[in-house]
Amino acid sequence: MRFSTKSRSLTGIAAAVVVLSVGAAGCGDIVEEAKSGVKKAARTRSVFSLDTGDCYNPSSGKTEGEEVSVEIVPCDEAHEGQVVGGFKIEGETAYPGDDGAAAIAEKRCPAESLTYVSDTWAVPEGVSLFYYYPTAASWATGDRSVSCTYAKESGTFSGSLKNESLNADQLAYLKGANNLYEILWANQPEDSDVEKDFDGYKKQAGEVATALDAHITSLKAIDQPETAKLRGELEKAAEAWADAAAAKDTDSFYVAYDVAFTGIDPNKTVAARTELKLATTVPADDAEVWAG
């Protein structure tokens, strides 16, 4: 999703006011339509002024493409998206291009969103992470903002995605688990062939092993049987990731990696999540990865 630099048109407001004056002459249906139009216009906000927590409907009706404005709605009403984080692009003297700006947003938004949505498993089915980022034209006017949002490409959802009232055990689990999978995907080698990027795969394995060690340490503070059982399984996985990172050849790497990757299958965390009263439905994307 991209920003557009065009100013928000007042056509919607003007049209609503005109229709309202016509309806005042006695057409009830037109009056109601006009009221609806005025209400929507009053809720319209520029994409440059979105705040974390805002629930919205794109004015264009599309979740992807250039967007000028959105309709801000109460989160208990049906909506297509919610802003869950944001940041400003720094360190770039020139516009990085659409692909470059999108890459920056794609890299940072998953981590930014976790501050607001700690348990991504609780996100409704069909709702995915999107982002608004600057276009070349808006960059020229000083726009550096990226808004990270969860949105539904088809249909709507209701309610805020913010995870509230999480206890210490839940927060400890989620912090370690979120970091683990974020590290896994953030360090994904570009080449699917291990032989062509052996060092890249070993680097990923080392980063995941370190993240797993931190996750395991945090789980030790949770005195729950299923969580303790999961910790034991993750300790085995951590050893396998460390072996993969230290592999001298690709054959040794493959042997260790098979155990390592299987060891962090999200399906194996469901019992602990149930015990901790967290969401227990594995996200479709993750389920597909480990099913394959």
Buried (B, 14 or more C-beta within 10 A) or exposed (E): BBBBBEEBEEEBBEBBBEBBEEBEEEEEEBBEBBBEBBEBBEBBBBBBEBEBBBBBBBBBEEBEEBBBBBBBBEBEEEBBBBBBBBBEBEEEEEBBEEEBBBEBBBEBBBBBBBEBBBBBBBBEEEBBBBBBBBBBBBBEEEBBBBBBBBBBEEEBBEEBBBBEEBEEBBBBBBBBBBBBBBBBEEBEBEEEEBEEBBEBBBBBBBBBBBBBBBBBEBBEEBEBEBBBBBBEBBBEBBBBBBBBBBBEEBEEBEBBBEBBBEBBBBEBBBBBBEBBEBBBEBBEEBBEBBEE
